[in-house]
Amino acid sequence: MLQIKIMLKKILILSIISVFPMFAQTAGNSGLSFLKNGVSAKNISLSDIGTLDGNVSSVFYNPAVVAIIGNPQISFTHQAWVQDLSSEIINANFKLFNIPFAVGINTTKIGGFEVRTKPTATPDAVINLNYFYGSISTGYNITDNLSAGATVKYLYESIFADEANGLGFDLGLVYSKLINGLTLGASVRNLGNMNKLRNEKTKLPSDVRFNAMYKMNIDAISSEVTAIGGVQKYLDADNIHIHLGAEVTYLKQFSVRLGYITGYESKGLTFGGGVLWNGFNFDYAYTPFGFGIGNAHTVTLGYGF
């Protein structure tokens, strides 16, 4: 029993070491760090604050977006993060009885943890740390300009022989047409709690964010330019993160994107691009990390009906 406890302690320490450098905030003590990762290449490459243009993946950042999405969409995202952390994500939206809904599924694992009961060259076992959420969102247009939305998430985590589950909640507002091309958003995310994981409850990474998106057409170059900016704060942390992003889309088909985030020691810049063709979109995001941690790659394939 003592050996099992020692192994579990080592696994927990390794998981903290592998994930903490990417998401560290001053005085932050929450878990479930996979909820801090973005869920689409487009959003990640634009500094991961969340767009407000009716993209189904943006419901993850602000549930009020579900009320302004037009036709149904579906997207699949694969993330290859550092330290053997990877995610598979599905987002989709639909209407039922003329009420808009969006659903999301995220499976994340950190692989390659070797378990030993004694010092040998070959481990007794190799295990993964597993995380999951399933979400459903809905929204309502309060006025022609103001939309509200809410999300409920089922959360799950397993580490070695221990597992826990819980519920998370997001709330959001989107205000458009303040001036032509400008949309404003506000959201609070990951409220709720988990059951105990052995002896302790994992605290959700609750955060609040305010953001704005401005779009304009430049006919001289047959392009649309989108500028994004916002501020975001984790409720259990001291520092505030500023997010800035820009996208240029040529002929409504080819996009290049750039983003920048403040307040992280290990990351700042994000890059990406995308192609839209006949209802399909393919997007890619690249996130470099410092301190020799490595780089992250995100690919999204989506379709609008």
Protein Blocks (a to p, Z undefined) as FASTA:
>chain_A
ZZmmmmmmmmmmmmmmmmmmmmgcehiabehkllmpccbfklmmnoonopaehpaklmmm
omklmmmpccdcddddddddehhiacddddddddeehiacdddddddddehiacdfbdcf
bdfbdcddddddddddddddfblmbccddddddddddehjbccdddddddddddehkbgh
iacddddehiacdddehjaccddddddddddddddddfknopacdddddddddfkbfbdc
ddddddddehhlaccdddddehiakbcbdcdddddeehiacdddddddehhnaccddddd
dddZZ
